[in-house]
């Protein structure tokens, strides 16, 4: 391997390592590497809220499907869910 190929190889390895560090959120601080937690932005907060709402709805639907002994009609329960939104 000649010196030119070695320099090109070192530059390529460094570039690939930088890409991986940026992708996984590794930042160099004080001669060490730390993982940086991505900050919560508005989109993440909106998605968390939507996930919470969907989990609540699934819980209600599971309750409706498993508790038929109360005598409530399934249609009335579903309509109540639709009107809730």
Secondary structure, 3 states (H helix, E strand, C coil): CCHHHHHHHHHHHHHHHHHHHHHHCEEEECCEEEECCCCCCHHHHHHHHHHHHHHHHHHHHHHHHHCCCCCCCHHHHHHHHHHHC
